[in-house]
């Protein structure tokens, strides 16, 4: 099968498009024919060598959509069944979705019902599921002033689309480090755009709900922009910092505020289908911003890691849908 193998950490040139043996099933694991997969910033971090637990060579990819090619659980996962898989050490402890086939644990493969075209469905699993879980944790009722810190990211755009579809009276502001993207954000549906300079927001405004995709690098500043009784959901680590040093909840938390988080590892097939049903019921536009082929994975990484990136990037296999 064709796959993207990384043998050593480095830049996009370390993503090698090559032929490797198709995996064979083993007890508790089934073979998925991968039709598409999203590309994520965490995979760039891993490619660069910033994931100490990951050893090379490795086929990266923390998500995929496709069909069951060979099953060891034919009742739950019959051959030909449409499936999604995300996280669970996929592409880290074992080979992931950057290949035409992926051997995955059965408990990490989720059968789904969706009539979305494959290249659109491929944009959904990690990004929209993460955005959907974050939206639920923010306990929206409608009419809130919402800030998306990291608005140009795939999850940021997905969150905006989900919120605007289900809560059209919400006022949603996006942040960006590059104000050249301001019009893109407004065109995407944000009501306002705020500059984020060195992890400090260039505004005195406070917000009822904040989705923080930058993470610990900006979190104290996020707290300073949280309205009383507001909720902050920390979901991303785009700031490149994994922990908040010397965190004192009595001093650092916003007044009467709440802090929550969401991680896409908090997933099962019921929750995944709930998100897909929400997308269908509310006619959410989940189209990716850029679509590449598997042989173009280097270009996909270059784009996602550049200042030009905006929204979700998807890479499709050449083995068809």
N, C-alpha and C positions, 0 to 999 in steps of 0.2 A: 504494500500500500504506500501511497505518498504521505509524507509527514514532514513537519518542521521540527528538526532536532537541534537543541542547543548543547554544545559540547563544553563550552566554557563561557563565563560571564563576559559581558561587553556590550557593544552597541548593536543596532539592528543587523549589522553584517554577520553577527554570530548566529542568526536564525538560518539554519541550513535546510533547504528544500531537497529532500532525498527519498529514496526507497528504503523501507524497513519491513521486516516480517509483520504480517497481520497477526495480532495477538490471538491466542487460543483461550477458549473459556476454561474456567476452573470453578470448583464448587463455590456458590454464593456470588459469582461474578458473571455478568452477561456482556455480550459484544454488541455495541451500538454502531450502526453506520451513521457517521456524523455528516449531516447535510450543511449545517452552518454553526457558527460560533461567534459570540461577541468577543471583542478585544478590550482588555481592562488595564488600567494604570498599574494595578498590582502585578500584572504580568511583566510590565516594563521594569518595575522594581526588582522582580525575580531575575529577569534577564540581565540586569545590571549587577547582580550579585548581592542584592540587599535583603535576601531571604536566607538567613544562615542555615535553616533546616533543610534547604533544598540542595541536593547534590546533582551533579551533571555526569553523564548526559541525561537529558530529560526532555520529554515532549510537554511543553507548557499547555495552558488552557484550563481555566477554572469553570468553564461552562460549555454546553453544547446542546443542540437540538438535532433530532434524527429519528431513526427507527431501529427497533430491535432486529439485529441480524442473526444472532444465535443466543438462545435463552437457556438459563439454568433454573428459571422459574416460569414455566410456560402458562401457569394459571394467571398470575399477576402481570407477567411481562411476555405475552405471546409474540412470536416472530411477526414483524411487520407493524407492531404497535408504535404509535407516535409517542415520543418521550422527550423529556427535558432532564438535564443533570446540571447541578451547580455545586461548587465548593466541596467540602468534605475531604480536603487534601488532594483533590483532583488536580493534576498538573503540578503537584508539589511533592507529595510522598510517592505518587505513582503517576504514570503518563496520563495526560489529559486530552483536551479537545482539538489541539493543533494537528490533527491527522484525519485520514479518511475513515478510520475505525478507532474506537476507544473501548478498552476493556474496563468496565466499571462495576463497583459493588452494587448488588441488587437493591440494597436499602438506600442507595443514592440515585437511583433511576426512578423518575416519576412519570407514569403514564398520564397523558393529558388529552383533553378534547379541545381542539381549536381549528377553525377554518382559515386562520391567517396564512397567507403565502409564506413559504419557507424563509425567504430573506427578511421578512418582517418579523416572523416568529423568532428568528435568530437574535433579534435585537432585544428580546423581552426578558429572558431568564434572570441573569444576574442583575441587570440594570433596573428593569421595571419591578422585579420582585423586591429589590432593595429599597427602591423609592416607595413602593406600595406599603411595605412594612414600616418604613419611617413615617409615612403619612398617617397610618393607623396609630402609631405610638404618639403622635402629636395631638391626638384627640380633637380633630377639627370638628367644629359645629357649624361653620359657615360665617362669613363676614370678618374673619380674623385678618390682621396685618401680619403677613408672613415674609420672612427673609430666607432666601436660599443662598448660603455662603458657599461659593463654588458653582455659580449658576451656569457657566458654560460647559460643565462636565456632562457626561452621559446621564448620570443619576440626577443631576440638577435639572436637566431638560425633561427627563422622564417624570420627575416629581411635579414640575410645573404643569405638564400635560394632564397628569392624573388629578391634580388639585383643581385645575380649571374645568375639567370635565365634570367632576362631582360636586364642586363647591364654587360655582361661577361668580359668586359675590365676594370671594376672597380677594384681597389685594396682595399681590405677590411681587416682591422686589428681589432682583438677582444681583450678585456681586461678581466682579471680575477684576483681575489684576491688569487687564489690558483694555482700556476704554475704547480702543479701536473696534472692539466687539460689541459696543453698546447698541448699535442699531440691530445687529443680529439678535441680541437678547430681546429687544423690544419687538422685533418681527416674530420671534418665537412665542411671544405672548406675555412676557413680563410687563408689569405695569410701571416699573421704574428700575433704574440701574444705579448701583453705588460702586465707586472705586474701592478696591482693597489694596492698600499700599503697605508693603512690609507687614502684612497680617494685622493692619489697623484700618478699620472702616472709616471712610472719609464722610462721616455724617454724625449727627447727634441724635438721630432717630432711635426709638426703641420699638420692639416688635413683639406681638403676642405669641408668635411661634417662630422658631428658628431651626432650620435644617442646616447643620454645620457639617459640610463635606471636607473642610480643611483639617479639622481635628485638633489635637492638643497644641499645635503650633499657634493657633489663633483663638483658643477656647476662652481664655480670660477676657479677651476683647469682645468675644461673642456675648459673654455674660453681661458686659457693660452696656450692651444694646438690647437687653431683654427687659420687657415691660413687667411690672409687678404681676405675679401669678402667671407669668409666661412659662412656656415649655421649650426647652432646647433638646433637640435630638442629635446626638453625635453619631454620624454614620460613616464618614470618609476619613481618609488620612492623606489627603492631597498635599498637605503641608510638609509631608515627609518626616513627621515626628510622631512616634508611636505612643508616648506616655506624657502626662502632665506632671511636671516635677513640682514637689512641695505643695501639692494641692491641699488647701484648707477649706473644707465645705462651709464652715461658719463665716469665713471672710470672703471667699471667692465666688460663692453662688449668688445669683441675683436675688433681690428681695422677694420673699414669698414665691420664689421660682422653683421650677422642677427640671431635673436633668434626667434624660433617658437616652437610650442608644438602640441601634438596630444593626444586626449582622445577618448577612444572607445565609449563614450556616443554620439559622433558625428557620428550617424549612421542612415541609413534608408535602405529599401530593395534594392533600386537601387544601393547604394554604396556597400552593402554586395554582391550583385550579380556581380558587377564590379570586386571585389576582387576574387570571385570564378572563373570568366571568365579568369582573368589574370593567376590564378593557372593552369587552363586547357590549355590555349593557350601556355604558356611557360613551360608546363610539370614540374611544381614545385613539388619537393619532400616534401610533408607535413606530412609524417608519424610521429606519436608521438615517443618519446624516451622510455616511459614506459606506460603500460596499466594495470590498476587494475580493480576489480569488485566493485560494490557499497558496498558490505559487507567488503571490504578492504580499506575503506576510511581512516582509521587511518594510515595504512601503506603508503598510497599515501601521506598524510600530512607529515609523518615522513621522507619519501624520499625527498619530495620537500624542506623541511626545513633543510635538512642535507647538509654537504659539498660534498656529493656524487652526488647531483642532477645535471642534465644536460638536457637542452631542455624541451620539453613539456610533461606534465603528463596528462593522460586521464583516466577517470573512467567510465566504461560501466555498464549499468543496466543489471539485469538478465532477464528482460522481453523481450529481443530479439529485432531484427530489422525487 
